Amino acid sequence: MKKILAVVLSAFIALAAFPALSFASDSGSKQALPLSAGIEALRGQFEAGVSSGEEGEALDYRYYSPVGENDSSKYPLVIFLHGIGHGDYEGSQLDDSDMPYWSSAEFQSRFDDADGAFILLPRCHEEQKIYWNESLVDDLYRLITEFIDDHRDNIDLSRISVMGSSQGGAMVWYMIETYPDMFSCAVPIASTVTPSAKDIKTASSVAIWIVASKLDPVVNYHLSTLTIWRRVCKYNDAPENCRLTSFKEVYNPDGTSASDNHHLAKVITCDLHTLSGEEFPDVETVDGVGNTIDLSGENGLIKWMSAVHSDYDGTTERETGGQDSFWLRLSAYFSNYFLSIVRQFQIMLGL
């Protein structure tokens, strides 16, 4: 009789515990694939979407969501803007990008107090000879706000980061100058524009991490990068939170030399480290008050992004003039024409 009661009591305890165990397994961030799964498998974790295009361009995007079942957690949003040559067709911003490494379990776990982050990869219509420029600022803003609305229950509005490489880096500056309230931090990589002191003052609330090469054949390090950096140090509200990472020769994450020293998007693939987790050679990182920053271990962009917050509550005001002005549209026309020529040279050179 005692054995029967013991069995019944054990079964009762197991049944009582089952709902709690089941809930625990179905809540919280979803299980991301490990780095060892490889880049193609990591790309497979991304989903597709497109903005409404109301009153402007409908931009398609790819995104990774860290949200699991019954998950009420809030996660940071990281936006990455591709450079020229990586938006030739729908989905190319994912196929040509190594940002999916950031969707791996190893890198998702680095987002403090969140255990993950949304990764959003918008695309401009390069197949139509449209490239990132000021005329797309409101279209990209609309895409981001619609994405936030779609995932409002799980996005931490105080931690929205925007990164971009080359012309995508230029677009980073355009976005934070126009909608500074939206972004907690920004990472312009080999940016092809040199924002004015006035523009940097406008975006003074946004923490900045500039990534550049001293040997960049496209962006002059001394005339452009250091000019921008001096302005950031002078006008940013918290220069101690700002960073400048300077490479000499640019390397791929596997340690091989990059095709040229402008291809800096590769260095953020593994959070400013190589695939093996080592620091890149000949690299220096400083903050806006002159301190050298140690990037050993897991200290990189992700830890920095996790620590920076904004007061964004889902509403913001535009900081510049009308998007539909004649001069802005004329500037966009010549910009797209020039960048289409650049793209043709890239194709001829196999870049």
Stockholm file with secondary structure:
# STOCKHOLM 1.0

chainA/1-351         MKKILAVVLSAFIALAAFPALSFASDSGSKQALPLSAGIEALRGQFEAGVSSGEEGEALDYRYYSPVGENDSSKYPLVIFLHGIGHGDYEGSQLDDSDMPYWSSAEFQSRFDDADGAFILLPRCHEEQKIYWNESLVDDLYRLITEFIDDHRDNIDLSRISVMGSSQGGAMVWYMIETYPDMFSCAVPIASTVTPSAKDIKTASSVAIWIVASKLDPVVNYHLSTLTIWRRVCKYNDAPENCRLTSFKEVYNPDGTSASDNHHLAKVITCDLHTLSGEEFPDVETVDGVGNTIDLSGENGLIKWMSAVHSDYDGTTERETGGQDSFWLRLSAYFSNYFLSIVRQFQIMLGL
#=GR chainA/1-351 SS CHHHHHHHHHHHHHHHHHHHHHHHHTSSSCCCCCGGGCHHHHHTTCEEEECCCTTSCCCEEEEECCCCTTCCCCEEEEEEECCTTSCSSTTHHHHTCCGGGGGSHHHHTTSTTTSCCEEEEECCCGGGTCCSCGGGHHHHHHHHHHHHHHTGGGEEEEEEEEEEETHHHHHHHHHHHHCGGGCSEEEEESCSCCCCHHHHHHTTTSEEEEEEETTCSSSCIIIIIHHHHHHHHHHCSCGGGCEEEEESSCBCTTSSBCSSTTCGGGGGTTTSBCTTSCBCSSEEEEETTSCBCCCCTTCSHHHHHHHCCCCCCSCCCCCSSCTTCHHHHHHHHHHHHHHHHHHHHHHHTTC
#=GC SS_cons         CHHHHHHHHHHHHHHHHHHHHHHHHTSSSCCCCCGGGCHHHHHTTCEEEECCCTTSCCCEEEEECCCCTTCCCCEEEEEEECCTTSCSSTTHHHHTCCGGGGGSHHHHTTSTTTSCCEEEEECCCGGGTCCSCGGGHHHHHHHHHHHHHHTGGGEEEEEEEEEEETHHHHHHHHHHHHCGGGCSEEEEESCSCCCCHHHHHHTTTSEEEEEEETTCSSSCIIIIIHHHHHHHHHHCSCGGGCEEEEESSCBCTTSSBCSSTTCGGGGGTTTSBCTTSCBCSSEEEEETTSCBCCCCTTCSHHHHHHHCCCCCCSCCCCCSSCTTCHHHHHHHHHHHHHHHHHHHHHHHTTC
//
